[in-house]
Amino acid sequence: MRRLQVVMGHLRGQPDSGWAPQAAPCVSSSPQASGADVVVVHGRRTAIGRAGRGGFKDTTPDELLSAVMTAVLQDVKLRPEQLGDICVGNVLQPGAGAVMARIAQFLSDIPETVPLSTVNRQCSSGLQAVASIAGNAHTICCLCSRITSENVAERFGISREKQDAFALASQQKAARAQSKGCFLAEIVPVTTTVHDDKGNERSITVTQDEGIRPSTTMEGLAKLKPAFKKDGSTTAGLTVNDVDIFEINEAFASQAVYCVEKLGLPREKVNPLGGAVALGHPLGCTGARQVITLLNELKRRGKKAYGVVSMCIGTGMGAAAVFEYPGN
């Protein structure tokens, strides 16, 4: 009912305030900074729930997106009407998610005078939205494209043991990061309602990612049966040395291991807080989640540094972006 009331409220015309968005001067500490610089001011996300049975199983995508939009505006003390545009990365939603994103905008008290668009570039949608402006949302339970992982493993000789070792490392890094509170600054707590099998409902607050399994072992991974193929294995002028962190999406362990080995990346630079194997890979959100995690980690380290965000994309594509942190 509140959703309907909010939407109807935006159908009534409002007088023109005469205000128009203008670019603010860049306040970067870099001596080369200029008003034309693109700066990531802030970033938040929700926790990532377990598919079909986690804390968000009864929560709609617009509610999740609204929680993040509201939190970001509050954090940076920005009035909603000051926004110049909104871009939301989205995958597998009817109508390209345009209605969902617009509803989330209204639920966040952002007026209808602020334009909004959605973009779907599959796994890189979140990164594409950041490139356009910023914002992302995706809710996914089961999408079977995992045969790609088997093809990568066979073609490039990525053994099951290597994939298990990579998956274990991802889980261990994510568990360690979670225990140290490394994700607290980027996750917006979301209070929602869940229903049990008997139809009873209760209110919960989701504050952390649900896919991390601290008890994961190589022995336990070795016992998992192939899920998608019989005898399968899937359950900018800078050098590698110039980059401090590589956030490579772990869509599949085979693909991630191949990238690390092919490029000769130092393992300690790759996904230091864990990746999608542990955290999950909601398609529309992943790219922006990686950006937020990367920038928060660079901020924690404090020094001037470079980070790379990359991911494979369905139908044989890929995307990557380089971010520079100016230092504290």
Contacts in CASP RR format, 6 or more apart in sequence:
PFRMAT RR
TARGET T0000
AUTHOR 0000-0000-0000
METHOD contacts of the structure
MODEL  1
MRRLQVVMGHLRGQPDSGWAPQAAPCVSSSPQASGADVVVVHGRRTAIGR
AGRGGFKDTTPDELLSAVMTAVLQDVKLRPEQLGDICVGNVLQPGAGAVM
ARIAQFLSDIPETVPLSTVNRQCSSGLQAVASIAGNAHTICCLCSRITSE
NVAERFGISREKQDAFALASQQKAARAQSKGCFLAEIVPVTTTVHDDKGN
ERSITVTQDEGIRPSTTMEGLAKLKPAFKKDGSTTAGLTVNDVDIFEINE
AFASQAVYCVEKLGLPREKVNPLGGAVALGHPLGCTGARQVITLLNELKR
RGKKAYGVVSMCIGTGMGAAAVFEYPGN
2 107 0 8 1.000
3 62 0 8 1.000
3 103 0 8 1.000
3 107 0 8 1.000
6 103 0 8 1.000
6 106 0 8 1.000
6 107 0 8 1.000
7 103 0 8 1.000
7 106 0 8 1.000
10 106 0 8 1.000
10 111 0 8 1.000
10 112 0 8 1.000
11 112 0 8 1.000
14 111 0 8 1.000
14 113 0 8 1.000
17 81 0 8 1.000
19 81 0 8 1.000
19 82 0 8 1.000
21 82 0 8 1.000
21 83 0 8 1.000
21 84 0 8 1.000
23 35 0 8 1.000
25 35 0 8 1.000
26 33 0 8 1.000
26 34 0 8 1.000
26 35 0 8 1.000
26 36 0 8 1.000
26 37 0 8 1.000
26 39 0 8 1.000
27 33 0 8 1.000
28 37 0 8 1.000
28 39 0 8 1.000
28 326 0 8 1.000
29 326 0 8 1.000
29 327 0 8 1.000
30 326 0 8 1.000
40 130 0 8 1.000
40 134 0 8 1.000
40 291 0 8 1.000
40 295 0 8 1.000
40 323 0 8 1.000
41 76 0 8 1.000
42 72 0 8 1.000
42 75 0 8 1.000
42 76 0 8 1.000
43 72 0 8 1.000
43 134 0 8 1.000
43 186 0 8 1.000
43 292 0 8 1.000
43 295 0 8 1.000
44 68 0 8 1.000
44 71 0 8 1.000
44 72 0 8 1.000
44 75 0 8 1.000
44 186 0 8 1.000
44 187 0 8 1.000
44 188 0 8 1.000
44 292 0 8 1.000
45 68 0 8 1.000
45 186 0 8 1.000
45 187 0 8 1.000
45 188 0 8 1.000
45 285 0 8 1.000
45 288 0 8 1.000
45 289 0 8 1.000
45 292 0 8 1.000
46 56 0 8 1.000
46 64 0 8 1.000
46 67 0 8 1.000
46 68 0 8 1.000
46 187 0 8 1.000
46 188 0 8 1.000
46 190 0 8 1.000
46 206 0 8 1.000
47 183 0 8 1.000
47 187 0 8 1.000
47 190 0 8 1.000
47 206 0 8 1.000
47 207 0 8 1.000
47 208 0 8 1.000
47 209 0 8 1.000
47 210 0 8 1.000
48 209 0 8 1.000
48 210 0 8 1.000
48 211 0 8 1.000
48 279 0 8 1.000
48 280 0 8 1.000
48 282 0 8 1.000
48 285 0 8 1.000
48 289 0 8 1.000
49 55 0 8 1.000
49 56 0 8 1.000
49 206 0 8 1.000
49 209 0 8 1.000
49 210 0 8 1.000
49 211 0 8 1.000
50 57 0 8 1.000
50 210 0 8 1.000
50 211 0 8 1.000
51 140 0 8 1.000
51 141 0 8 1.000
51 142 0 8 1.000
52 141 0 8 1.000
54 194 0 8 1.000
54 210 0 8 1.000
55 192 0 8 1.000
55 194 0 8 1.000
55 204 0 8 1.000
55 206 0 8 1.000
55 210 0 8 1.000
56 64 0 8 1.000
56 139 0 8 1.000
56 190 0 8 1.000
56 192 0 8 1.000
56 206 0 8 1.000
57 194 0 8 1.000
58 192 0 8 1.000
58 193 0 8 1.000
58 194 0 8 1.000
58 195 0 8 1.000
58 201 0 8 1.000
59 190 0 8 1.000
59 192 0 8 1.000
59 193 0 8 1.000
60 100 0 8 1.000
60 139 0 8 1.000
61 93 0 8 1.000
61 100 0 8 1.000
61 104 0 8 1.000
61 137 0 8 1.000
61 138 0 8 1.000
61 139 0 8 1.000
62 100 0 8 1.000
62 101 0 8 1.000
62 103 0 8 1.000
62 104 0 8 1.000
62 107 0 8 1.000
62 137 0 8 1.000
63 104 0 8 1.000
63 107 0 8 1.000
63 190 0 8 1.000
63 192 0 8 1.000
64 104 0 8 1.000
64 137 0 8 1.000
64 139 0 8 1.000
64 190 0 8 1.000
65 88 0 8 1.000
65 100 0 8 1.000
65 101 0 8 1.000
65 104 0 8 1.000
65 135 0 8 1.000
65 137 0 8 1.000
66 103 0 8 1.000
66 104 0 8 1.000
66 105 0 8 1.000
66 107 0 8 1.000
66 108 0 8 1.000
67 188 0 8 1.000
67 190 0 8 1.000
68 135 0 8 1.000
68 188 0 8 1.000
69 104 0 8 1.000
69 105 0 8 1.000
69 108 0 8 1.000
69 110 0 8 1.000
70 108 0 8 1.000
70 109 0 8 1.000
71 188 0 8 1.000
73 79 0 8 1.000
73 80 0 8 1.000
73 108 0 8 1.000
73 110 0 8 1.000
80 108 0 8 1.000
80 109 0 8 1.000
80 110 0 8 1.000
80 111 0 8 1.000
80 114 0 8 1.000
81 110 0 8 1.000
81 111 0 8 1.000
81 113 0 8 1.000
81 114 0 8 1.000
83 110 0 8 1.000
83 114 0 8 1.000
84 114 0 8 1.000
84 115 0 8 1.000
85 114 0 8 1.000
85 115 0 8 1.000
85 116 0 8 1.000
85 117 0 8 1.000
85 133 0 8 1.000
86 101 0 8 1.000
86 105 0 8 1.000
86 110 0 8 1.000
86 114 0 8 1.000
86 115 0 8 1.000
86 116 0 8 1.000
86 117 0 8 1.000
86 133 0 8 1.000
86 135 0 8 1.000
87 116 0 8 1.000
87 117 0 8 1.000
87 118 0 8 1.000
87 119 0 8 1.000
87 129 0 8 1.000
87 132 0 8 1.000
87 133 0 8 1.000
87 134 0 8 1.000
87 135 0 8 1.000
88 97 0 8 1.000
88 101 0 8 1.000
88 104 0 8 1.000
88 116 0 8 1.000
88 117 0 8 1.000
88 118 0 8 1.000
88 119 0 8 1.000
88 129 0 8 1.000
88 135 0 8 1.000
88 136 0 8 1.000
88 137 0 8 1.000
89 118 0 8 1.000
89 119 0 8 1.000
89 120 0 8 1.000
89 125 0 8 1.000
89 126 0 8 1.000
89 128 0 8 1.000
89 129 0 8 1.000
89 135 0 8 1.000
89 136 0 8 1.000
89 137 0 8 1.000
89 138 0 8 1.000
89 284 0 8 1.000
89 285 0 8 1.000
89 288 0 8 1.000
90 96 0 8 1.000
90 97 0 8 1.000
90 100 0 8 1.000
90 101 0 8 1.000
90 118 0 8 1.000
90 119 0 8 1.000
90 120 0 8 1.000
90 125 0 8 1.000
90 136 0 8 1.000
90 137 0 8 1.000
90 138 0 8 1.000
90 284 0 8 1.000
91 120 0 8 1.000
91 122 0 8 1.000
91 123 0 8 1.000
91 125 0 8 1.000
91 138 0 8 1.000
91 140 0 8 1.000
91 283 0 8 1.000
91 284 0 8 1.000
92 138 0 8 1.000
92 140 0 8 1.000
92 143 0 8 1.000
92 283 0 8 1.000
93 100 0 8 1.000
93 138 0 8 1.000
96 118 0 8 1.000
96 120 0 8 1.000
97 118 0 8 1.000
98 116 0 8 1.000
98 117 0 8 1.000
98 118 0 8 1.000
100 137 0 8 1.000
101 116 0 8 1.000
101 118 0 8 1.000
101 137 0 8 1.000
102 116 0 8 1.000
104 137 0 8 1.000
105 114 0 8 1.000
105 116 0 8 1.000
106 112 0 8 1.000
117 132 0 8 1.000
119 125 0 8 1.000
119 126 0 8 1.000
119 128 0 8 1.000
119 129 0 8 1.000
119 132 0 8 1.000
120 284 0 8 1.000
121 127 0 8 1.000
121 128 0 8 1.000
121 313 0 8 1.000
121 317 0 8 1.000
121 319 0 8 1.000
122 283 0 8 1.000
122 313 0 8 1.000
122 314 0 8 1.000
122 315 0 8 1.000
122 317 0 8 1.000
123 249 0 8 1.000
123 251 0 8 1.000
123 281 0 8 1.000
123 283 0 8 1.000
123 284 0 8 1.000
123 286 0 8 1.000
123 287 0 8 1.000
123 311 0 8 1.000
123 312 0 8 1.000
123 313 0 8 1.000
123 314 0 8 1.000
123 318 0 8 1.000
123 319 0 8 1.000
124 287 0 8 1.000
124 311 0 8 1.000
124 313 0 8 1.000
124 317 0 8 1.000
124 318 0 8 1.000
124 319 0 8 1.000
125 136 0 8 1.000
125 138 0 8 1.000
125 283 0 8 1.000
125 284 0 8 1.000
125 286 0 8 1.000
125 287 0 8 1.000
126 135 0 8 1.000
126 136 0 8 1.000
126 284 0 8 1.000
126 285 0 8 1.000
126 286 0 8 1.000
126 287 0 8 1.000
126 288 0 8 1.000
126 289 0 8 1.000
127 287 0 8 1.000
127 288 0 8 1.000
127 290 0 8 1.000
127 291 0 8 1.000
127 309 0 8 1.000
127 311 0 8 1.000
127 319 0 8 1.000
127 321 0 8 1.000
128 319 0 8 1.000
129 135 0 8 1.000
129 136 0 8 1.000
129 288 0 8 1.000
130 136 0 8 1.000
130 287 0 8 1.000
130 288 0 8 1.000
130 291 0 8 1.000
130 321 0 8 1.000
131 321 0 8 1.000
134 288 0 8 1.000
135 288 0 8 1.000
136 284 0 8 1.000
136 285 0 8 1.000
136 287 0 8 1.000
136 288 0 8 1.000
136 289 0 8 1.000
137 284 0 8 1.000
137 285 0 8 1.000
138 282 0 8 1.000
138 283 0 8 1.000
138 284 0 8 1.000
138 285 0 8 1.000
138 286 0 8 1.000
139 282 0 8 1.000
140 282 0 8 1.000
140 283 0 8 1.000
143 283 0 8 1.000
144 228 0 8 1.000
145 314 0 8 1.000
146 227 0 8 1.000
146 228 0 8 1.000
146 234 0 8 1.000
146 252 0 8 1.000
147 228 0 8 1.000
147 229 0 8 1.000
148 252 0 8 1.000
148 255 0 8 1.000
148 314 0 8 1.000
149 228 0 8 1.000
149 233 0 8 1.000
149 234 0 8 1.000
149 251 0 8 1.000
149 252 0 8 1.000
149 253 0 8 1.000
149 254 0 8 1.000
149 255 0 8 1.000
150 228 0 8 1.000
150 229 0 8 1.000
150 232 0 8 1.000
150 233 0 8 1.000
150 234 0 8 1.000
150 254 0 8 1.000
152 158 0 8 1.000
152 252 0 8 1.000
152 254 0 8 1.000
152 255 0 8 1.000
152 258 0 8 1.000
153 159 0 8 1.000
153 160 0 8 1.000
153 163 0 8 1.000
153 232 0 8 1.000
153 233 0 8 1.000
153 234 0 8 1.000
153 254 0 8 1.000
156 254 0 8 1.000
156 258 0 8 1.000
156 262 0 8 1.000
158 233 0 8 1.000
158 253 0 8 1.000
158 254 0 8 1.000
158 257 0 8 1.000
158 258 0 8 1.000
159 233 0 8 1.000
160 232 0 8 1.000
160 233 0 8 1.000
162 253 0 8 1.000
162 257 0 8 1.000
163 233 0 8 1.000
163 234 0 8 1.000
163 235 0 8 1.000
163 252 0 8 1.000
163 253 0 8 1.000
163 254 0 8 1.000
163 257 0 8 1.000
164 218 0 8 1.000
164 221 0 8 1.000
164 222 0 8 1.000
164 235 0 8 1.000
164 253 0 8 1.000
165 218 0 8 1.000
166 250 0 8 1.000
166 253 0 8 1.000
166 256 0 8 1.000
166 257 0 8 1.000
166 260 0 8 1.000
166 277 0 8 1.000
167 216 0 8 1.000
167 221 0 8 1.000
167 235 0 8 1.000
167 250 0 8 1.000
167 253 0 8 1.000
167 277 0 8 1.000
168 216 0 8 1.000
168 217 0 8 1.000
168 218 0 8 1.000
168 221 0 8 1.000
169 267 0 8 1.000
169 274 0 8 1.000
170 250 0 8 1.000
170 271 0 8 1.000
170 274 0 8 1.000
170 275 0 8 1.000
170 276 0 8 1.000
170 277 0 8 1.000
170 278 0 8 1.000
171 212 0 8 1.000
171 213 0 8 1.000
171 214 0 8 1.000
171 216 0 8 1.000
171 274 0 8 1.000
171 277 0 8 1.000
171 278 0 8 1.000
172 214 0 8 1.000
172 216 0 8 1.000
173 271 0 8 1.000
173 272 0 8 1.000
173 273 0 8 1.000
173 274 0 8 1.000
173 275 0 8 1.000
173 278 0 8 1.000
174 209 0 8 1.000
174 212 0 8 1.000
174 273 0 8 1.000
174 274 0 8 1.000
174 275 0 8 1.000
174 278 0 8 1.000
174 279 0 8 1.000
175 212 0 8 1.000
175 213 0 8 1.000
175 214 0 8 1.000
175 278 0 8 1.000
177 183 0 8 1.000
177 272 0 8 1.000
177 273 0 8 1.000
177 274 0 8 1.000
178 208 0 8 1.000
178 209 0 8 1.000
178 212 0 8 1.000
179 214 0 8 1.000
182 273 0 8 1.000
182 296 0 8 1.000
182 297 0 8 1.000
182 300 0 8 1.000
183 208 0 8 1.000
183 209 0 8 1.000
183 273 0 8 1.000
183 293 0 8 1.000
185 296 0 8 1.000
186 292 0 8 1.000
186 293 0 8 1.000
186 296 0 8 1.000
187 207 0 8 1.000
187 208 0 8 1.000
187 209 0 8 1.000
189 205 0 8 1.000
189 206 0 8 1.000
189 207 0 8 1.000
190 205 0 8 1.000
190 206 0 8 1.000
191 203 0 8 1.000
191 204 0 8 1.000
191 205 0 8 1.000
191 206 0 8 1.000
192 203 0 8 1.000
192 204 0 8 1.000
192 205 0 8 1.000
192 206 0 8 1.000
193 201 0 8 1.000
193 202 0 8 1.000
193 203 0 8 1.000
193 204 0 8 1.000
194 201 0 8 1.000
194 202 0 8 1.000
194 204 0 8 1.000
195 201 0 8 1.000
196 202 0 8 1.000
209 278 0 8 1.000
209 279 0 8 1.000
209 280 0 8 1.000
211 278 0 8 1.000
211 279 0 8 1.000
211 280 0 8 1.000
212 278 0 8 1.000
212 279 0 8 1.000
213 278 0 8 1.000
221 235 0 8 1.000
224 235 0 8 1.000
226 232 0 8 1.000
226 233 0 8 1.000
226 234 0 8 1.000
226 235 0 8 1.000
227 234 0 8 1.000
227 235 0 8 1.000
228 234 0 8 1.000
233 254 0 8 1.000
234 252 0 8 1.000
234 253 0 8 1.000
234 254 0 8 1.000
236 322 0 8 1.000
238 306 0 8 1.000
238 322 0 8 1.000
240 263 0 8 1.000
240 264 0 8 1.000
240 265 0 8 1.000
240 266 0 8 1.000
242 306 0 8 1.000
243 269 0 8 1.000
243 306 0 8 1.000
243 307 0 8 1.000
243 308 0 8 1.000
243 322 0 8 1.000
244 269 0 8 1.000
244 298 0 8 1.000
244 301 0 8 1.000
244 305 0 8 1.000
244 306 0 8 1.000
244 307 0 8 1.000
245 269 0 8 1.000
245 272 0 8 1.000
245 294 0 8 1.000
245 297 0 8 1.000
245 298 0 8 1.000
245 305 0 8 1.000
245 307 0 8 1.000
245 308 0 8 1.000
246 265 0 8 1.000
246 269 0 8 1.000
246 270 0 8 1.000
246 271 0 8 1.000
246 307 0 8 1.000
246 308 0 8 1.000
246 310 0 8 1.000
247 271 0 8 1.000
247 275 0 8 1.000
247 290 0 8 1.000
247 291 0 8 1.000
247 293 0 8 1.000
247 294 0 8 1.000
247 307 0 8 1.000
247 308 0 8 1.000
247 309 0 8 1.000
247 310 0 8 1.000
248 256 0 8 1.000
248 259 0 8 1.000
248 260 0 8 1.000
248 270 0 8 1.000
248 271 0 8 1.000
248 308 0 8 1.000
248 310 0 8 1.000
248 311 0 8 1.000
249 256 0 8 1.000
249 275 0 8 1.000
249 276 0 8 1.000
249 281 0 8 1.000
249 286 0 8 1.000
249 287 0 8 1.000
249 290 0 8 1.000
249 310 0 8 1.000
249 311 0 8 1.000
249 312 0 8 1.000
250 256 0 8 1.000
250 271 0 8 1.000
250 274 0 8 1.000
250 275 0 8 1.000
250 276 0 8 1.000
250 277 0 8 1.000
250 281 0 8 1.000
251 276 0 8 1.000
251 281 0 8 1.000
251 311 0 8 1.000
251 312 0 8 1.000
253 277 0 8 1.000
255 312 0 8 1.000
256 270 0 8 1.000
256 277 0 8 1.000
259 265 0 8 1.000
259 310 0 8 1.000
260 267 0 8 1.000
260 270 0 8 1.000
272 297 0 8 1.000
273 293 0 8 1.000
273 297 0 8 1.000
276 286 0 8 1.000
279 289 0 8 1.000
282 289 0 8 1.000
286 311 0 8 1.000
287 309 0 8 1.000
287 311 0 8 1.000
290 309 0 8 1.000
290 311 0 8 1.000
291 309 0 8 1.000
291 321 0 8 1.000
291 323 0 8 1.000
294 307 0 8 1.000
294 309 0 8 1.000
294 323 0 8 1.000
295 323 0 8 1.000
295 325 0 8 1.000
298 305 0 8 1.000
298 307 0 8 1.000
298 323 0 8 1.000
298 325 0 8 1.000
298 327 0 8 1.000
299 325 0 8 1.000
299 328 0 8 1.000
302 325 0 8 1.000
302 327 0 8 1.000
302 328 0 8 1.000
303 327 0 8 1.000
303 328 0 8 1.000
304 324 0 8 1.000
304 325 0 8 1.000
304 326 0 8 1.000
304 327 0 8 1.000
305 324 0 8 1.000
305 325 0 8 1.000
305 327 0 8 1.000
306 322 0 8 1.000
306 323 0 8 1.000
306 324 0 8 1.000
306 325 0 8 1.000
307 322 0 8 1.000
307 323 0 8 1.000
307 324 0 8 1.000
307 325 0 8 1.000
308 320 0 8 1.000
308 321 0 8 1.000
308 322 0 8 1.000
308 323 0 8 1.000
309 320 0 8 1.000
309 321 0 8 1.000
309 323 0 8 1.000
310 318 0 8 1.000
310 319 0 8 1.000
310 320 0 8 1.000
310 321 0 8 1.000
311 318 0 8 1.000
311 319 0 8 1.000
311 320 0 8 1.000
312 318 0 8 1.000
313 319 0 8 1.000
END
